[in-house]
Amino acid sequence: MPKKLKRFLSTILLSYLIIAAFMFVMQRDIVFKPKKSMAAFSNYTIKQYGFEEAIIKSSDNLKLQAWYRKPGRPYLPVILYFHGNAGNLSNRINKLITFA
């Protein structure tokens, strides 16, 4: 195998290993970035679109906050929207209004 090709492949492998090690060490910070603080539901403009707040208690006493809006007509579907791993519902108000 030519020396240049060996050096190139070694560089690629070393770069891959460095990136993989970085991602392994930093995986919590890369993947999971929740925003823990959130204002009271009454402070958000989403209420004027017919949304209501629902607090759901899990079996391990965790309080989950949900916003719910009944469909406009009886046979319309209900959309279950998960906001993802970063932020919280308050960061997705514009998307919720679009669905409403």
C-alpha positions in Angstrom: 0.0 0.0 0.0 1.5 3.4 -0.9 2.6 5.6 2.0 0.3 8.5 1.1 -2.7 6.2 1.1 -1.8 4.7 4.4 -1.3 8.2 5.9 -4.7 9.3 4.5 -6.5 6.3 5.9 -4.8 6.7 9.3 -5.9 10.3 9.4 -9.5 9.4 8.5 -9.5 6.7 11.2 -8.0 8.9 13.8 -10.4 11.7 13.0 -13.4 9.3 13.3 -12.1 8.0 16.7 -11.7 11.5 18.0 -15.2 12.5 16.9 -16.7 9.3 18.3 -14.9 9.8 21.7 -16.1 13.4 21.8 -19.7 12.4 21.1 -19.5 9.6 23.7 -18.2 11.9 26.4 -20.6 14.8 25.6 -23.7 12.8 24.7 -25.9 14.1 27.5 -25.1 17.7 26.6 -25.6 17.1 22.9 -28.8 15.1 23.0 -30.7 16.2 26.1 -31.1 20.0 26.7 -34.4 20.5 28.5 -35.4 24.0 29.6 -36.7 23.4 33.1 -38.3 26.7 34.0 -41.6 27.7 32.6 -44.0 30.5 33.4 -47.6 29.9 34.5 -50.0 28.8 31.8 -52.0 32.0 32.2 -49.0 34.1 31.0 -49.1 32.5 27.5 -51.2 33.7 24.6 -52.1 30.1 23.7 -55.0 30.3 26.1 -56.9 32.6 23.7 -56.9 29.8 21.1 -58.9 27.5 23.3 -56.0 25.6 24.9 -56.3 24.4 28.5 -53.7 23.2 30.9 -53.7 19.6 32.2 -51.4 18.3 34.9 -50.9 14.6 34.7 -49.3 12.7 37.6 -47.3 9.6 36.7 -47.1 6.5 38.8 -43.7 7.7 40.2 -45.3 11.0 41.3 -43.8 13.0 38.4 -46.0 15.9 37.3 -46.3 16.2 33.5 -47.7 19.4 32.1 -49.8 19.2 29.0 -51.8 21.7 26.9 -55.0 20.4 25.4 -57.5 21.8 22.9 -60.7 20.1 21.9 -61.2 19.6 18.1 -63.4 22.2 16.5 -65.8 19.5 15.3 -66.6 16.0 16.7 -65.0 14.0 14.0 -61.7 15.9 13.6 -58.6 14.1 14.8 -56.7 14.9 17.9 -53.0 15.7 17.4 -50.6 14.5 20.0 -47.5 16.8 19.8 -44.2 16.0 21.5 -42.0 19.1 21.7 -38.7 17.1 21.6 -35.7 17.0 23.8 -34.9 20.7 24.0 -36.9 23.4 25.5 -40.5 22.9 26.6 -44.1 23.6 25.4 -43.6 27.3 25.7 -41.0 27.3 23.0 -43.4 25.6 20.6 -46.4 27.9 20.9 -46.3 29.0 17.2 -46.5 25.4 16.1 -49.4 24.7 18.4 -51.3 27.7 17.1 -50.7 26.5 13.5 -52.3 23.1 14.4 -55.2 24.8 16.2 
